[in-house]
Amino acid sequence: MAASDPIPVEVVYAAPLQQQVYRLLLPAGTTAQQAVELSGVLQAHPELQAQPLTLGIYGKAVKAEQPLRARDRVEIYRPLLGDPKEIRRRRAAEAQQRRTQGTS
C-alpha cells in the first residue's frame, strides 16, 4: 500500500439504544479526531459536541491526535453515569436487604 492510498477505518459510537458504525476511506495520516469529525457522528449525535470526547482504538484509550492505521476502529466512549464502586456497593446493600426481608 502506497503512503498516499486511502486507508479503511471505522468510527463507532454506542448510543444508549443503538450502536452506530461509520465505515470510511481516509487519507493516510488522518487522526482519530479527524476521523470522528469526517464520519458525521457529531451531526447525528449533537450531545457529543457539548463535551470533550474520550476516544479509543480497539478498547485502548488514545489521544485525539493519534494517527490512524488501516483497519483501525475509533471508538467514542460515553461518560460513566456514576462511580462504579458506589454502584456496586449500593447493589450489594439492596441485595442484602432483600435477603434479610425474605428470611423474616
VEXGU-417113 format. One record per atom (N, C-alpha, C): residue number from 1; residue in three letters; atom name; x, y, z. Coordinates in nm, 3 decimals. Example, Ala and Ser with C-alpha at 12.3 -4.5 7.8 and 13.67 -1.06 7.14 Angstrom:
<rodrens>
+-----+---------+-------+---------+---------+---------+
! num ! residuo ! atomo !      c1 !      c2 !      c3 !
+-----+---------+-------+---------+---------+---------+
!   1 !     ALA !     N !   1.319 !  -0.569 !   0.780 !
!   1 !     ALA !    CA !   1.230 !  -0.450 !   0.780 !
!   1 !     ALA !     C !   1.320 !  -0.330 !   0.780 !
!   2 !     SER !     N !   1.285 !  -0.225 !   0.708 !
!   2 !     SER !    CA !   1.367 !  -0.106 !   0.714 !
!   2 !     SER !     C !   1.290 !   0.003 !   0.787 !
+-----+---------+-------+---------+---------+---------+
</rodrens>
This chain:
<rodrens>
+-----+---------+-------+---------+---------+---------+
! num ! residuo ! atomo !      c1 !      c2 !      c3 !
+-----+---------+-------+---------+---------+---------+
!   1 !     MET !     N !   0.085 !  -0.118 !   0.000 !
!   1 !     MET !    CA !   0.000 !   0.000 !   0.000 !
!   1 !     MET !     C !   0.090 !   0.124 !   0.000 !
!   2 !     ALA !     N !   0.071 !   0.212 !  -0.095 !
!   2 !     ALA !    CA !   0.148 !   0.336 !  -0.103 !
!   2 !     ALA !     C !   0.102 !   0.431 !   0.006 !
!   3 !     ALA !     N !   0.191 !   0.524 !   0.043 !
!   3 !     ALA !    CA !   0.160 !   0.617 !   0.152 !
!   3 !     ALA !     C !   0.039 !   0.704 !   0.120 !
!   4 !     SER !     N !   0.012 !   0.727 !  -0.009 !
!   4 !     SER !    CA !  -0.100 !   0.815 !  -0.045 !
!   4 !     SER !     C !  -0.232 !   0.740 !  -0.063 !
!   5 !     ASP !     N !  -0.229 !   0.607 !  -0.055 !
!   5 !     ASP !    CA !  -0.352 !   0.530 !  -0.068 !
!   5 !     ASP !     C !  -0.444 !   0.555 !   0.051 !
!   6 !     PRO !     N !  -0.574 !   0.564 !   0.027 !
!   6 !     PRO !    CA !  -0.666 !   0.580 !   0.141 !
!   6 !     PRO !     C !  -0.667 !   0.454 !   0.227 !
!   7 !     ILE !     N !  -0.690 !   0.475 !   0.356 !
!   7 !     ILE !    CA !  -0.694 !   0.361 !   0.449 !
!   7 !     ILE !     C !  -0.838 !   0.342 !   0.498 !
!   8 !     PRO !     N !  -0.882 !   0.216 !   0.510 !
!   8 !     PRO !    CA !  -1.016 !   0.192 !   0.564 !
!   8 !     PRO !     C !  -1.012 !   0.199 !   0.717 !
!   9 !     VAL !     N !  -1.106 !   0.274 !   0.775 !
!   9 !     VAL !    CA !  -1.120 !   0.282 !   0.920 !
!   9 !     VAL !     C !  -1.269 !   0.282 !   0.954 !
!  10 !     GLU !     N !  -1.298 !   0.252 !   1.079 !
!  10 !     GLU !    CA !  -1.435 !   0.260 !   1.129 !
!  10 !     GLU !     C !  -1.439 !   0.356 !   1.247 !
!  11 !     VAL !     N !  -1.549 !   0.428 !   1.258 !
!  11 !     VAL !    CA !  -1.577 !   0.509 !   1.376 !
!  11 !     VAL !     C !  -1.704 !   0.450 !   1.435 !
!  12 !     VAL !     N !  -1.701 !   0.415 !   1.563 !
!  12 !     VAL !    CA !  -1.818 !   0.354 !   1.627 !
!  12 !     VAL !     C !  -1.858 !   0.435 !   1.749 !
!  13 !     TYR !     N !  -1.990 !   0.441 !   1.769 !
!  13 !     TYR !    CA !  -2.047 !   0.508 !   1.886 !
!  13 !     TYR !     C !  -2.165 !   0.425 !   1.933 !
!  14 !     ALA !     N !  -2.162 !   0.388 !   2.059 !
!  14 !     ALA !    CA !  -2.271 !   0.311 !   2.118 !
!  14 !     ALA !     C !  -2.360 !   0.409 !   2.194 !
!  15 !     ALA !     N !  -2.464 !   0.455 !   2.127 !
!  15 !     ALA !    CA !  -2.564 !   0.540 !   2.192 !
!  15 !     ALA !     C !  -2.642 !   0.452 !   2.290 !
!  16 !     PRO !     N !  -2.717 !   0.512 !   2.382 !
!  16 !     PRO !    CA !  -2.790 !   0.431 !   2.480 !
!  16 !     PRO !     C !  -2.880 !   0.323 !   2.419 !
!  17 !     LEU !     N !  -2.938 !   0.347 !   2.303 !
!  17 !     LEU !    CA !  -3.031 !   0.250 !   2.247 !
!  17 !     LEU !     C !  -2.982 !   0.179 !   2.122 !
!  18 !     GLN !     N !  -2.870 !   0.222 !   2.066 !
!  18 !     GLN !    CA !  -2.822 !   0.159 !   1.943 !
!  18 !     GLN !     C !  -2.674 !   0.186 !   1.924 !
!  19 !     GLN !     N !  -2.611 !   0.101 !   1.846 !
!  19 !     GLN !    CA !  -2.470 !   0.121 !   1.811 !
!  19 !     GLN !     C !  -2.464 !   0.162 !   1.666 !
!  20 !     GLN !     N !  -2.381 !   0.261 !   1.638 !
!  20 !     GLN !    CA !  -2.365 !   0.305 !   1.500 !
!  20 !     GLN !     C !  -2.221 !   0.285 !   1.458 !
!  21 !     VAL !     N !  -2.204 !   0.234 !   1.337 !
!  21 !     VAL !    CA !  -2.072 !   0.210 !   1.281 !
!  21 !     VAL !     C !  -2.062 !   0.290 !   1.151 !
!  22 !     TYR !     N !  -1.959 !   0.371 !   1.142 !
!  22 !     TYR !    CA !  -1.935 !   0.452 !   1.022 !
!  22 !     TYR !     C !  -1.808 !   0.397 !   0.957 !
!  23 !     ARG !     N !  -1.819 !   0.347 !   0.835 !
!  23 !     ARG !    CA !  -1.703 !   0.294 !   0.762 !
!  23 !     ARG !     C !  -1.654 !   0.402 !   0.666 !
!  24 !     LEU !     N !  -1.525 !   0.431 !   0.673 !
!  24 !     LEU !    CA !  -1.469 !   0.541 !   0.595 !
!  24 !     LEU !     C !  -1.341 !   0.498 !   0.524 !
!  25 !     LEU !     N !  -1.311 !   0.564 !   0.414 !
!  25 !     LEU !    CA !  -1.180 !   0.556 !   0.349 !
!  25 !     LEU !     C !  -1.118 !   0.694 !   0.366 !
!  26 !     LEU !     N !  -1.007 !   0.701 !   0.439 !
!  26 !     LEU !    CA !  -0.946 !   0.829 !   0.473 !
!  26 !     LEU !     C !  -0.800 !   0.832 !   0.429 !
!  27 !     PRO !     N !  -0.747 !   0.952 !   0.408 !
!  27 !     PRO !    CA !  -0.606 !   0.961 !   0.371 !
!  27 !     PRO !     C !  -0.516 !   0.911 !   0.485 !
!  28 !     ALA !     N !  -0.405 !   0.850 !   0.448 !
!  28 !     ALA !    CA !  -0.307 !   0.808 !   0.549 !
!  28 !     ALA !     C !  -0.265 !   0.932 !   0.629 !
!  29 !     GLY !     N !  -0.246 !   0.915 !   0.759 !
!  29 !     GLY !    CA !  -0.207 !   1.026 !   0.845 !
!  29 !     GLY !     C !  -0.324 !   1.095 !   0.912 !
!  30 !     THR !     N !  -0.446 !   1.054 !   0.880 !
!  30 !     THR !    CA !  -0.565 !   1.111 !   0.944 !
!  30 !     THR !     C !  -0.562 !   1.075 !   1.092 !
!  31 !     THR !     N !  -0.600 !   1.170 !   1.178 !
!  31 !     THR !    CA !  -0.601 !   1.145 !   1.322 !
!  31 !     THR !     C !  -0.736 !   1.090 !   1.366 !
!  32 !     ALA !     N !  -0.740 !   1.039 !   1.488 !
!  32 !     ALA !    CA !  -0.865 !   0.987 !   1.543 !
!  32 !     ALA !     C !  -0.972 !   1.096 !   1.547 !
!  33 !     GLN !     N !  -0.935 !   1.217 !   1.590 !
!  33 !     GLN !    CA !  -1.031 !   1.327 !   1.596 !
!  33 !     GLN !     C !  -1.083 !   1.363 !   1.457 !
!  34 !     GLN !     N !  -0.995 !   1.367 !   1.359 !
!  34 !     GLN !    CA !  -1.038 !   1.398 !   1.222 !
!  34 !     GLN !     C !  -1.134 !   1.293 !   1.170 !
!  35 !     ALA !     N !  -1.109 !   1.167 !   1.201 !
!  35 !     ALA !    CA !  -1.198 !   1.059 !   1.157 !
!  35 !     ALA !     C !  -1.336 !   1.077 !   1.218 !
!  36 !     VAL !     N !  -1.341 !   1.113 !   1.346 !
!  36 !     VAL !    CA !  -1.470 !   1.137 !   1.411 !
!  36 !     VAL !     C !  -1.543 !   1.251 !   1.342 !
!  37 !     GLU !     N !  -1.473 !   1.359 !   1.315 !
!  37 !     GLU !    CA !  -1.535 !   1.475 !   1.251 !
!  37 !     GLU !     C !  -1.584 !   1.442 !   1.110 !
!  38 !     LEU !     N !  -1.505 !   1.366 !   1.035 !
!  38 !     LEU !    CA !  -1.542 !   1.333 !   0.897 !
!  38 !     LEU !     C !  -1.651 !   1.227 !   0.889 !
!  39 !     SER !     N !  -1.670 !   1.151 !   0.994 !
!  39 !     SER !    CA !  -1.768 !   1.041 !   0.992 !
!  39 !     SER !     C !  -1.913 !   1.090 !   0.990 !
!  40 !     GLY !     N !  -1.938 !   1.208 !   1.047 !
!  40 !     GLY !    CA !  -2.075 !   1.258 !   1.058 !
!  40 !     GLY !     C !  -2.142 !   1.221 !   1.189 !
!  41 !     VAL !     N !  -2.072 !   1.150 !   1.277 !
!  41 !     VAL !    CA !  -2.131 !   1.108 !   1.404 !
!  41 !     VAL !     C !  -2.166 !   1.229 !   1.491 !
!  42 !     LEU !     N !  -2.088 !   1.337 !   1.482 !
!  42 !     LEU !    CA !  -2.117 !   1.455 !   1.564 !
!  42 !     LEU !     C !  -2.246 !   1.523 !   1.520 !
!  43 !     GLN !     N !  -2.277 !   1.518 !   1.391 !
!  43 !     GLN !    CA !  -2.402 !   1.575 !   1.343 !
!  43 !     GLN !     C !  -2.519 !   1.485 !   1.381 !
!  44 !     ALA !     N !  -2.498 !   1.354 !   1.378 !
!  44 !     ALA !    CA !  -2.605 !   1.260 !   1.412 !
!  44 !     ALA !     C !  -2.633 !   1.257 !   1.562 !
!  45 !     HIS !     N !  -2.533 !   1.291 !   1.642 !
!  45 !     HIS !    CA !  -2.547 !   1.289 !   1.789 !
!  45 !     HIS !     C !  -2.494 !   1.421 !   1.845 !
!  46 !     PRO !     N !  -2.575 !   1.527 !   1.839 !
!  46 !     PRO !    CA !  -2.529 !   1.659 !   1.884 !
!  46 !     PRO !     C !  -2.486 !   1.662 !   2.030 !
!  47 !     GLU !     N !  -2.534 !   1.567 !   2.113 !
!  47 !     GLU !    CA !  -2.494 !   1.565 !   2.254 !
!  47 !     GLU !     C !  -2.344 !   1.543 !   2.270 !
!  48 !     LEU !     N !  -2.279 !   1.487 !   2.169 !
!  48 !     LEU !    CA !  -2.135 !   1.465 !   2.176 !
!  48 !     LEU !     C !  -2.056 !   1.594 !   2.163 !
!  49 !     GLN !     N !  -2.116 !   1.696 !   2.104 !
!  49 !     GLN !    CA !  -2.046 !   1.822 !   2.082 !
!  49 !     GLN !     C !  -2.033 !   1.903 !   2.210 !
!  50 !     ALA !     N !  -2.113 !   1.873 !   2.312 !
!  50 !     ALA !    CA !  -2.115 !   1.952 !   2.435 !
!  50 !     ALA !     C !  -2.009 !   1.907 !   2.535 !
!  51 !     GLN !     N !  -1.932 !   1.806 !   2.502 !
!  51 !     GLN !    CA !  -1.834 !   1.754 !   2.598 !
!  51 !     GLN !     C !  -1.706 !   1.715 !   2.526 !
!  52 !     PRO !     N !  -1.595 !   1.715 !   2.597 !
!  52 !     PRO !    CA !  -1.473 !   1.663 !   2.533 !
!  52 !     PRO !     C !  -1.487 !   1.513 !   2.510 !
!  53 !     LEU !     N !  -1.443 !   1.467 !   2.396 !
!  53 !     LEU !    CA !  -1.459 !   1.326 !   2.362 !
!  53 !     LEU !     C !  -1.346 !   1.241 !   2.420 !
!  54 !     THR !     N !  -1.382 !   1.124 !   2.466 !
!  54 !     THR !    CA !  -1.285 !   1.023 !   2.506 !
!  54 !     THR !     C !  -1.285 !   0.918 !   2.396 !
!  55 !     LEU !     N !  -1.168 !   0.898 !   2.335 !
!  55 !     LEU !    CA !  -1.157 !   0.809 !   2.220 !
!  55 !     LEU !     C !  -1.068 !   0.690 !   2.251 !
!  56 !     GLY !     N !  -1.090 !   0.584 !   2.178 !
!  56 !     GLY !    CA !  -1.006 !   0.465 !   2.190 !
!  56 !     GLY !     C !  -0.998 !   0.395 !   2.057 !
!  57 !     ILE !     N !  -0.900 !   0.306 !   2.047 !
!  57 !     ILE !    CA !  -0.887 !   0.220 !   1.931 !
!  57 !     ILE !     C !  -0.882 !   0.078 !   1.983 !
!  58 !     TYR !     N !  -0.982 !  -0.001 !   1.946 !
!  58 !     TYR !    CA !  -0.994 !  -0.140 !   1.992 !
!  58 !     TYR !     C !  -0.981 !  -0.152 !   2.144 !
!  59 !     GLY !     N !  -1.054 !  -0.067 !   2.216 !
!  59 !     GLY !    CA !  -1.059 !  -0.078 !   2.361 !
!  59 !     GLY !     C !  -0.945 !  -0.013 !   2.436 !
!  60 !     LYS !     N !  -0.852 !   0.049 !   2.369 !
!  60 !     LYS !    CA !  -0.740 !   0.115 !   2.434 !
!  60 !     LYS !     C !  -0.753 !   0.265 !   2.413 !
!  61 !     ALA !     N !  -0.754 !   0.341 !   2.523 !
!  61 !     ALA !    CA !  -0.768 !   0.486 !   2.514 !
!  61 !     ALA !     C !  -0.653 !   0.546 !   2.435 !
!  62 !     VAL !     N !  -0.687 !   0.643 !   2.349 !
!  62 !     VAL !    CA !  -0.586 !   0.714 !   2.270 !
!  62 !     VAL !     C !  -0.617 !   0.863 !   2.275 !
!  63 !     LYS !     N !  -0.516 !   0.942 !   2.243 !
!  63 !     LYS !    CA !  -0.535 !   1.086 !   2.232 !
!  63 !     LYS !     C !  -0.599 !   1.117 !   2.098 !
!  64 !     ALA !     N !  -0.667 !   1.230 !   2.092 !
!  64 !     ALA !    CA !  -0.735 !   1.270 !   1.969 !
!  64 !     ALA !     C !  -0.638 !   1.285 !   1.852 !
!  65 !     GLU !     N !  -0.513 !   1.317 !   1.882 !
!  65 !     GLU !    CA !  -0.412 !   1.340 !   1.778 !
!  65 !     GLU !     C !  -0.349 !   1.210 !   1.727 !
!  66 !     GLN !     N !  -0.393 !   1.096 !   1.777 !
!  66 !     GLN !    CA !  -0.336 !   0.966 !   1.737 !
!  66 !     GLN !     C !  -0.357 !   0.943 !   1.588 !
!  67 !     PRO !     N !  -0.249 !   0.926 !   1.510 !
!  67 !     PRO !    CA !  -0.266 !   0.893 !   1.368 !
!  67 !     PRO !     C !  -0.323 !   0.752 !   1.353 !
!  68 !     LEU !     N !  -0.407 !   0.735 !   1.255 !
!  68 !     LEU !    CA !  -0.473 !   0.606 !   1.235 !
!  68 !     LEU !     C !  -0.395 !   0.519 !   1.137 !
!  69 !     ARG !     N !  -0.414 !   0.389 !   1.154 !
!  69 !     ARG !    CA !  -0.359 !   0.291 !   1.061 !
!  69 !     ARG !     C !  -0.476 !   0.221 !   0.993 !
!  70 !     ALA !     N !  -0.446 !   0.152 !   0.886 !
!  70 !     ALA !    CA !  -0.550 !   0.080 !   0.812 !
!  70 !     ALA !     C !  -0.624 !  -0.016 !   0.905 !
!  71 !     ARG !     N !  -0.755 !  -0.018 !   0.891 !
!  71 !     ARG !    CA !  -0.847 !  -0.105 !   0.966 !
!  71 !     ARG !     C !  -0.857 !  -0.075 !   1.115 !
!  72 !     ASP !     N !  -0.816 !   0.045 !   1.157 !
!  72 !     ASP !    CA !  -0.839 !   0.086 !   1.296 !
!  72 !     ASP !     C !  -0.988 !   0.110 !   1.317 !
!  73 !     ARG !     N !  -1.032 !   0.087 !   1.440 !
!  73 !     ARG !    CA !  -1.171 !   0.116 !   1.478 !
!  73 !     ARG !     C !  -1.165 !   0.221 !   1.589 !
!  74 !     VAL !     N !  -1.205 !   0.343 !   1.555 !
!  74 !     VAL !    CA !  -1.207 !   0.452 !   1.652 !
!  74 !     VAL !     C !  -1.337 !   0.442 !   1.730 !
!  75 !     GLU !     N !  -1.325 !   0.431 !   1.862 !
!  75 !     GLU !    CA !  -1.442 !   0.417 !   1.949 !
!  75 !     GLU !     C !  -1.462 !   0.546 !   2.028 !
!  76 !     ILE !     N !  -1.585 !   0.592 !   2.034 !
!  76 !     ILE !    CA !  -1.620 !   0.710 !   2.113 !
!  76 !     ILE !     C !  -1.685 !   0.660 !   2.240 !
!  77 !     TYR !     N !  -1.624 !   0.692 !   2.353 !
!  77 !     TYR !    CA !  -1.673 !   0.643 !   2.481 !
!  77 !     TYR !     C !  -1.764 !   0.745 !   2.547 !
!  78 !     ARG !     N !  -1.876 !   0.694 !   2.601 !
!  78 !     ARG !    CA !  -1.967 !   0.779 !   2.678 !
!  78 !     ARG !     C !  -1.917 !   0.786 !   2.821 !
!  79 !     PRO !     N !  -1.946 !   0.897 !   2.892 !
!  79 !     PRO !    CA !  -1.904 !   0.906 !   3.032 !
!  79 !     PRO !     C !  -1.984 !   0.808 !   3.118 !
!  80 !     LEU !     N !  -1.922 !   0.763 !   3.226 !
!  80 !     LEU !    CA !  -1.992 !   0.677 !   3.320 !
!  80 !     LEU !     C !  -2.102 !   0.756 !   3.389 !
!  81 !     LEU !     N !  -2.212 !   0.689 !   3.419 !
!  81 !     LEU !    CA !  -2.324 !   0.757 !   3.485 !
!  81 !     LEU !     C !  -2.303 !   0.771 !   3.634 !
!  82 !     GLY !     N !  -2.214 !   0.695 !   3.691 !
!  82 !     GLY !    CA !  -2.186 !   0.702 !   3.834 !
!  82 !     GLY !     C !  -2.055 !   0.632 !   3.864 !
!  83 !     ASP !     N !  -2.013 !   0.644 !   3.987 !
!  83 !     ASP !    CA !  -1.891 !   0.579 !   4.032 !
!  83 !     ASP !     C !  -1.916 !   0.428 !   4.039 !
!  84 !     PRO !     N !  -1.841 !   0.347 !   3.965 !
!  84 !     PRO !    CA !  -1.866 !   0.202 !   3.964 !
!  84 !     PRO !     C !  -1.860 !   0.139 !   4.103 !
!  85 !     LYS !     N !  -1.768 !   0.184 !   4.188 !
!  85 !     LYS !    CA !  -1.760 !   0.128 !   4.324 !
!  85 !     LYS !     C !  -1.886 !   0.157 !   4.402 !
!  86 !     GLU !     N !  -1.935 !   0.279 !   4.392 !
!  86 !     GLU !    CA !  -2.055 !   0.317 !   4.466 !
!  86 !     GLU !     C !  -2.177 !   0.240 !   4.415 !
!  87 !     ILE !     N !  -2.186 !   0.222 !   4.286 !
!  87 !     ILE !    CA !  -2.299 !   0.148 !   4.228 !
!  87 !     ILE !     C !  -2.297 !   0.003 !   4.276 !
!  88 !     ARG !     N !  -2.180 !  -0.062 !   4.275 !
!  88 !     ARG !    CA !  -2.169 !  -0.199 !   4.326 !
!  88 !     ARG !     C !  -2.205 !  -0.206 !   4.473 !
!  89 !     ARG !     N !  -2.158 !  -0.110 !   4.551 !
!  89 !     ARG !    CA !  -2.186 !  -0.106 !   4.695 !
!  89 !     ARG !     C !  -2.337 !  -0.095 !   4.719 !
!  90 !     ARG !     N !  -2.402 !  -0.008 !   4.642 !
!  90 !     ARG !    CA !  -2.547 !   0.011 !   4.657 !
!  90 !     ARG !     C !  -2.623 !  -0.116 !   4.618 !
!  91 !     ARG !     N !  -2.582 !  -0.180 !   4.509 !
!  91 !     ARG !    CA !  -2.649 !  -0.304 !   4.468 !
!  91 !     ARG !     C !  -2.631 !  -0.414 !   4.572 !
!  92 !     ALA !     N !  -2.512 !  -0.424 !   4.629 !
!  92 !     ALA !    CA !  -2.487 !  -0.526 !   4.732 !
!  92 !     ALA !     C !  -2.574 !  -0.500 !   4.854 !
!  93 !     ALA !     N !  -2.587 !  -0.374 !   4.893 !
!  93 !     ALA !    CA !  -2.671 !  -0.340 !   5.009 !
!  93 !     ALA !     C !  -2.817 !  -0.373 !   4.981 !
!  94 !     GLU !     N !  -2.864 !  -0.343 !   4.860 !
!  94 !     GLU !    CA !  -3.002 !  -0.375 !   4.824 !
!  94 !     GLU !     C !  -3.026 !  -0.525 !   4.822 !
!  95 !     ALA !     N !  -2.930 !  -0.601 !   4.771 !
!  95 !     ALA !    CA !  -2.943 !  -0.747 !   4.768 !
!  95 !     ALA !     C !  -2.944 !  -0.803 !   4.910 !
!  96 !     GLN !     N !  -2.860 !  -0.749 !   4.996 !
!  96 !     GLN !    CA !  -2.857 !  -0.793 !   5.135 !
!  96 !     GLN !     C !  -2.990 !  -0.763 !   5.204 !
!  97 !     GLN !     N !  -3.045 !  -0.646 !   5.176 !
!  97 !     GLN !    CA !  -3.173 !  -0.608 !   5.236 !
!  97 !     GLN !     C !  -3.285 !  -0.702 !   5.188 !
!  98 !     ARG !     N !  -3.284 !  -0.737 !   5.059 !
!  98 !     ARG !    CA !  -3.385 !  -0.830 !   5.007 !
!  98 !     ARG !     C !  -3.371 !  -0.968 !   5.072 !
!  99 !     ARG !     N !  -3.248 !  -1.013 !   5.092 !
!  99 !     ARG !    CA !  -3.226 !  -1.143 !   5.157 !
!  99 !     ARG !     C !  -3.276 !  -1.142 !   5.301 !
! 100 !     THR !     N !  -3.249 !  -1.035 !   5.374 !
! 100 !     THR !    CA !  -3.293 !  -1.031 !   5.515 !
! 100 !     THR !     C !  -3.444 !  -1.017 !   5.524 !
! 101 !     GLN !     N !  -3.507 !  -0.948 !   5.430 !
! 101 !     GLN !    CA !  -3.653 !  -0.936 !   5.431 !
! 101 !     GLN !     C !  -3.718 !  -1.068 !   5.393 !
! 102 !     GLY !     N !  -3.652 !  -1.145 !   5.308 !
! 102 !     GLY !    CA !  -3.707 !  -1.272 !   5.264 !
! 102 !     GLY !     C !  -3.700 !  -1.380 !   5.370 !
! 103 !     THR !     N !  -3.610 !  -1.366 !   5.466 !
! 103 !     THR !    CA !  -3.596 !  -1.468 !   5.570 !
! 103 !     THR !     C !  -3.679 !  -1.437 !   5.693 !
! 104 !     SER !     N !  -3.739 !  -1.319 !   5.701 !
! 104 !     SER !    CA !  -3.819 !  -1.283 !   5.820 !
! 104 !     SER !     C !  -3.955 !  -1.345 !   5.818 !
+-----+---------+-------+---------+---------+---------+
</rodrens>
